[in-house]
Amino acid sequence: MFQPDPRFILDDTGLSREMPAAVATEAAEDDSLLDAYSRTVSGLIERIGPAVVRVETQGAARGGGIGSGVVITPDGIILTNAHVVEGAKRVAVATADGRSLQAETLGADADSDVAVLRADSRLALPAAPLGNSRHLRRGQIVVAIGNPLGFESTATAGIISALGRTLRARTGRLIEDIIQTDAALNPGNSGGPLVASNGEVIGINTAVIQGAQGLCFAVASNTAGFVLGEVLAHGRVRRSSMGVAAQTAPIARRVAYALGLAQESAALIASLDPAGAAARAGLAAGDRVVAFDGVRVNGVDDLIRLLDGGRIGRAVEVEALRGVTRQTFVVVPTERALTPTLSREREREDGA
């Protein structure tokens, strides 16, 4: 077969003439850039692909489900989404080399949508390194690998579109430090890895905006790593509780001005557990929390975020408005027993 010399092009008369040096150099640079991008993406898929598994679940109240997961230790520790294994009575994983392994859920944190599994394997499994999502930058190349719609080992490439997004978990709590990417995700991608160009897992793919294009989201690897550490150490993610149900409410401008507050809203306590930490400290329904442990509280999401495991059993100062007066209470939060089911009606009240 005839192979044209790349140094020559056809002019308008159909005659062959030598390509100008500048054009030839530009074409060579374009080919080099394309090759570099392709090599990067292909290399990521080859390195991380073997560590990606299909997560299969069977539940008592619903049929089977399929998601994705990523092995992060050779002894079978797997990260996936909490919603992938929610309600599952049995969990199995299928490896890239075709093996089917039973797995157990070591812990699932619905508030961050991260779950930790352990696969029952006698052989060491290919594992992917967990990276530091704090070092990410917008525009970085990323690859999402998973099993969308049952198509195994599917990879899509894109860039990091934005960092520091928030996403509402199914529990109602805000998941912070969410990564936005345009690497296409579909049902079944949930729980699979989002991989940076250095070959590290920097996110766990979790959600898309239905009806939109290029709006896909992943839980940051640092959040997933936090959940992993809590689950391995305690079997759960520990968070603290004041024993209140609260909602975001405005502060009248004249009241804020009179009390020297630089905020327009607070966390309004709607009800209290009579035996809870807030009630013991003297807080009451109708109080509006404006600060917790020295940190401003603009609403219920701020209050919930501040009630982390590090404040369990530790006395903290809570500033609240009672009518038009500002008072300080000393609260000793207790460990929250479980994730509350939140109401999504006209006024949202969240457990804190």
C-alpha positions as CSV (number, residue, x, y, z in Angstrom):
1,M,0.0,0.0,0.0
2,F,1.2,3.5,-0.9
3,Q,2.4,5.5,2.2
4,P,2.7,9.3,1.7
5,D,5.8,11.0,2.9
6,P,4.7,13.1,5.9
7,R,7.2,15.8,4.9
8,F,5.1,16.6,1.7
9,I,1.6,17.9,1.2
10,L,-0.6,18.4,-1.8
11,D,-1.1,22.0,-3.0
12,D,-4.2,23.4,-4.8
13,T,-3.0,22.0,-8.1
14,G,-2.8,18.5,-6.8
15,L,1.0,18.5,-7.1
16,S,3.2,17.5,-4.2
17,R,5.4,20.0,-2.5
18,E,7.5,19.9,0.7
19,M,5.7,20.9,3.9
20,P,7.1,24.2,5.4
21,A,9.4,23.6,8.3
22,A,7.2,25.6,10.7
23,V,4.1,23.6,9.8
24,A,6.0,20.3,10.1
25,T,7.3,21.3,13.5
26,E,3.8,22.3,14.7
27,A,2.3,19.0,13.5
28,A,5.0,17.0,15.2
29,E,4.4,18.9,18.5
30,D,0.6,18.2,18.2
31,D,1.3,14.5,17.7
32,S,3.7,14.6,20.7
33,L,1.1,16.2,22.9
34,L,-1.6,13.7,21.9
35,D,0.8,10.9,22.5
36,A,1.7,12.2,26.0
37,Y,-2.0,12.6,26.9
38,S,-2.8,9.1,25.6
39,R,0.2,7.6,27.4
40,T,-0.8,9.2,30.6
41,V,-4.4,7.9,30.5
42,S,-3.4,4.5,29.3
43,G,-0.8,4.2,32.0
44,L,-3.4,5.1,34.7
45,I,-5.8,2.5,33.4
46,E,-3.2,-0.2,33.3
47,R,-1.9,0.6,36.8
48,I,-5.2,1.1,38.6
49,G,-7.6,-0.9,36.6
50,P,-6.7,-4.3,38.2
51,A,-7.5,-2.8,41.6
52,V,-11.1,-1.8,40.6
53,V,-13.8,-4.3,41.5
54,R,-17.5,-4.8,40.8
55,V,-19.5,-4.7,44.1
56,E,-22.6,-6.9,44.0
57,T,-25.2,-6.7,46.8
58,Q,-28.2,-8.7,47.8
59,G,-30.7,-7.2,50.2
60,A,-33.7,-8.5,52.1
61,A,-36.0,-5.7,51.1
62,R,-34.8,-5.1,47.6
63,G,-33.2,-6.9,44.7
64,G,-29.5,-7.0,44.0
65,G,-27.5,-4.0,43.2
66,I,-24.2,-3.3,41.4
67,G,-21.6,-0.7,42.0
68,S,-17.9,-0.3,42.0
69,G,-15.1,-0.2,44.5
70,V,-11.3,0.1,44.7
71,V,-8.9,-2.2,46.6
72,I,-6.5,-0.1,48.6
73,T,-4.6,-2.8,50.5
74,P,-3.4,-6.2,49.2
75,D,-5.2,-8.0,52.0
76,G,-8.6,-6.9,50.6
77,I,-9.6,-3.6,52.1
78,I,-11.9,-1.9,49.7
79,L,-13.4,1.6,49.5
80,T,-16.8,2.2,48.0
81,N,-19.9,4.3,48.5
82,A,-22.2,3.8,51.5
83,H,-25.2,3.9,49.3
84,V,-23.9,1.0,47.2
85,V,-24.0,-1.4,50.2
86,E,-27.0,0.3,52.0
87,G,-29.4,-2.4,53.3
88,A,-27.3,-5.2,51.9
89,K,-27.4,-8.6,53.6
90,R,-24.8,-10.1,51.4
91,V,-21.9,-8.4,49.5
92,A,-19.6,-9.9,46.9
93,V,-16.9,-8.4,44.7
94,A,-15.8,-9.4,41.3
95,T,-12.1,-8.7,40.5
96,A,-10.7,-7.5,37.2
97,D,-9.2,-11.0,36.6
98,G,-12.6,-12.7,36.9
99,R,-12.6,-13.9,40.5
100,S,-15.8,-13.7,42.6
101,L,-15.0,-13.1,46.3
102,Q,-17.3,-12.8,49.3
103,A,-16.9,-9.5,51.2
104,E,-18.1,-8.0,54.5
105,T,-18.9,-4.5,55.3
106,L,-16.6,-3.3,58.0
107,G,-18.3,0.0,58.3
108,A,-20.5,2.4,56.3
109,D,-20.8,6.2,57.0
110,A,-23.9,7.5,55.3
111,D,-23.0,11.1,56.3
112,S,-20.0,11.0,53.9
113,D,-21.3,8.3,51.6
114,V,-18.1,6.1,52.2
115,A,-18.1,2.5,53.1
116,V,-15.2,0.1,53.9
117,L,-15.3,-3.5,52.8
118,R,-13.0,-6.5,53.3
119,A,-12.8,-9.1,50.5
120,D,-12.2,-12.7,51.5
121,S,-9.1,-13.6,49.4
122,R,-6.3,-16.0,50.0
123,L,-4.2,-14.3,47.4
124,A,-2.9,-10.8,47.6
125,L,-5.0,-8.4,45.5
126,P,-3.8,-5.6,43.3
127,A,-4.1,-2.4,45.3
128,A,-4.2,1.3,44.4
129,P,-2.5,4.0,46.5
130,L,-4.7,6.5,48.3
131,G,-3.5,10.1,47.5
132,N,-3.7,13.4,49.3
133,S,-6.7,15.4,47.8
134,R,-5.5,18.6,49.5
135,H,-2.8,19.0,46.8
136,L,-5.3,18.9,43.9
137,R,-5.7,21.8,41.4
138,R,-8.4,22.7,39.0
139,G,-7.6,21.5,35.5
140,Q,-5.7,18.4,36.5
141,I,-6.3,15.3,34.3
142,V,-8.3,12.6,36.1
143,V,-9.6,9.2,35.1
144,A,-12.7,7.5,36.5
145,I,-12.8,3.7,36.4
146,G,-15.8,1.6,37.3
147,N,-18.6,-0.6,36.0
148,P,-21.3,1.7,34.7
149,L,-24.5,0.0,33.6
150,G,-22.8,-3.4,33.9
151,F,-20.0,-2.6,31.5
152,E,-17.0,-3.8,33.4
153,S,-13.7,-1.9,33.6
154,T,-14.9,1.2,31.9
155,A,-12.7,4.2,32.0
156,T,-13.5,7.9,31.3
157,A,-11.1,10.8,31.3
158,G,-11.5,14.5,32.1
159,I,-10.3,17.2,34.3
160,I,-11.0,18.5,37.8
161,S,-13.6,21.2,37.2
162,A,-13.8,22.5,40.7
163,L,-12.7,21.8,44.3
164,G,-14.3,22.3,47.7
165,R,-17.9,21.7,46.6
166,T,-20.5,20.5,49.0
167,L,-23.1,17.8,48.4
168,R,-26.1,16.8,50.5
169,A,-25.9,13.2,51.7
170,R,-28.9,11.0,51.9
171,T,-29.0,11.6,55.7
172,G,-29.3,15.4,55.0
173,R,-25.8,16.2,56.3
174,L,-23.5,18.2,54.0
175,I,-20.5,16.3,52.6
176,E,-17.7,18.8,52.3
177,D,-14.6,18.9,50.1
178,I,-16.3,17.3,47.1
179,I,-14.4,17.1,43.8
180,Q,-16.3,18.2,40.7
181,T,-15.1,16.6,37.4
182,D,-16.2,16.2,33.8
183,A,-15.0,12.6,33.6
184,A,-18.3,11.0,32.7
185,L,-20.1,8.9,35.4
186,N,-23.1,6.7,35.0
187,P,-25.1,4.3,37.3
188,G,-22.7,1.6,38.5
189,N,-19.7,4.0,38.6
190,S,-20.6,4.7,42.3
191,G,-17.8,3.7,44.6
192,G,-15.1,3.5,41.9
193,P,-11.9,5.5,42.0
194,L,-11.1,8.9,40.6
195,V,-7.5,8.8,39.7
196,A,-5.0,11.6,39.3
197,S,-2.2,11.6,36.7
198,N,0.3,10.4,39.3
199,G,-1.5,7.2,39.7
200,E,-3.1,7.9,43.1
201,V,-6.7,7.6,44.0
202,I,-7.8,11.1,44.9
203,G,-11.6,10.5,45.1
204,I,-14.4,8.0,45.3
205,N,-17.0,8.7,42.6
206,T,-20.4,9.2,44.1
207,A,-22.9,11.2,42.1
208,V,-24.0,13.0,39.0
209,I,-26.5,15.7,38.3
210,Q,-29.3,14.1,36.4
211,G,-30.1,15.8,33.1
212,A,-26.8,17.7,33.1
213,Q,-23.7,16.9,31.2
214,G,-20.2,17.0,32.7
215,L,-21.3,17.6,36.3
216,C,-19.9,14.6,38.2
217,F,-18.8,14.4,41.8
218,A,-16.4,12.4,44.0
219,V,-15.8,12.3,47.7
220,A,-12.3,13.5,48.3
221,S,-9.7,10.9,49.2
222,N,-8.9,12.7,52.5
223,T,-12.5,12.3,53.6
224,A,-12.4,8.6,52.5
225,G,-9.2,8.2,54.4
226,F,-10.7,9.7,57.5
227,V,-13.6,7.3,57.3
228,L,-11.2,4.4,56.7
229,G,-9.2,5.2,59.8
230,E,-12.3,5.6,62.0
231,V,-13.8,2.3,60.8
232,L,-10.6,0.3,61.3
233,A,-10.1,1.8,64.7
234,H,-13.6,1.9,66.1
235,G,-15.9,0.1,63.6
236,R,-17.7,3.3,62.9
237,V,-17.2,7.0,62.4
238,R,-17.6,8.7,65.7
239,R,-19.4,12.0,65.9
240,S,-20.7,14.0,68.9
241,S,-24.2,15.1,69.7
242,M,-25.8,17.9,71.8
243,G,-29.2,16.2,71.8
244,V,-31.1,18.8,69.8
245,A,-33.1,19.1,66.7
246,A,-32.3,22.4,64.9
247,Q,-32.9,24.4,61.8
248,T,-31.3,27.4,60.1
249,A,-33.1,30.6,61.1
250,P,-32.5,34.3,60.4
251,I,-31.4,36.9,63.0
252,A,-33.2,40.2,62.8
253,R,-30.8,42.9,61.6
254,R,-31.5,45.2,64.5
255,V,-30.7,42.4,67.0
256,A,-27.5,41.5,65.2
257,Y,-26.5,45.1,65.2
258,A,-27.3,45.6,68.9
259,L,-25.3,42.5,69.9
260,G,-22.4,43.1,67.6
261,L,-23.0,40.0,65.5
262,A,-21.5,39.8,62.0
263,Q,-23.9,37.2,60.8
264,E,-27.5,37.1,59.5
265,S,-28.5,33.6,60.6
266,A,-28.0,31.0,63.3
267,A,-29.0,27.4,64.3
268,L,-32.4,27.6,66.0
269,I,-33.0,24.8,68.5
270,A,-36.5,23.4,67.7
271,S,-36.5,20.7,70.4
272,L,-34.2,19.0,72.9
273,D,-33.6,15.6,74.3
274,P,-34.4,16.1,78.1
275,A,-31.4,13.9,79.0
276,G,-29.1,15.4,76.3
277,A,-26.0,17.5,76.7
278,A,-27.7,20.7,75.6
279,A,-30.6,20.4,78.0
280,R,-28.2,19.6,80.9
281,A,-26.3,22.7,80.0
282,G,-29.4,24.9,80.3
283,L,-30.1,25.5,76.6
284,A,-33.8,25.6,75.6
285,A,-36.1,25.3,72.6
286,G,-36.1,28.7,70.8
287,D,-32.5,29.5,71.6
288,R,-30.4,30.4,68.5
289,V,-26.9,29.1,68.5
290,V,-24.5,31.7,67.1
291,A,-21.1,30.1,68.1
292,F,-19.8,26.7,69.0
293,D,-16.4,26.3,70.6
294,G,-15.3,29.7,69.4
295,V,-16.4,29.1,65.8
296,R,-19.3,31.1,64.2
297,V,-22.4,29.2,63.5
298,N,-24.5,30.5,60.6
299,G,-26.9,27.6,60.5
300,V,-27.6,23.9,61.3
301,D,-25.0,22.7,58.8
302,D,-22.3,24.6,60.6
303,L,-23.4,23.1,63.9
304,I,-23.5,19.6,62.6
305,R,-20.0,19.9,61.0
306,L,-18.5,21.1,64.3
307,L,-19.9,18.2,66.3
308,D,-17.1,15.8,65.3
309,G,-15.6,12.9,67.2
310,G,-12.9,15.1,68.8
311,R,-15.4,16.9,70.9
312,I,-17.0,13.8,72.5
313,G,-16.8,14.3,76.3
314,R,-15.0,17.6,76.0
315,A,-16.5,20.8,77.5
316,V,-17.1,23.4,74.9
317,E,-18.7,26.9,75.1
318,V,-21.9,27.5,73.1
319,E,-23.1,31.0,72.6
320,A,-26.8,31.4,71.9
321,L,-29.4,34.1,71.6
322,R,-32.3,33.9,74.0
323,G,-34.7,36.6,72.9
324,V,-32.5,39.7,72.5
325,T,-29.8,38.6,75.0
326,R,-26.6,36.7,74.2
327,Q,-25.7,33.9,76.7
328,T,-22.9,31.4,77.0
329,F,-23.4,27.8,78.0
330,V,-20.9,25.0,78.7
331,V,-21.9,21.8,76.9
332,V,-20.3,18.4,77.1
333,P,-21.3,16.6,73.9
334,T,-21.8,12.9,73.9
335,E,-21.2,10.3,71.2
336,R,-24.0,10.2,68.6
337,A,-25.5,6.7,68.7
338,L,-26.5,6.6,65.0
339,T,-27.2,8.7,62.0
340,P,-30.7,10.2,62.3
341,T,-33.3,10.0,59.5
342,L,-34.1,13.6,58.6
343,S,-37.3,15.1,57.5
344,R,-37.3,17.1,54.3
345,E,-40.5,19.1,54.6
346,R,-41.0,22.9,54.6
347,E,-38.8,23.4,57.6
348,R,-35.9,21.1,57.9
349,E,-34.8,20.0,61.4
350,D,-31.5,18.2,61.7
351,G,-30.3,16.2,64.6
352,A,-27.2,17.6,66.3
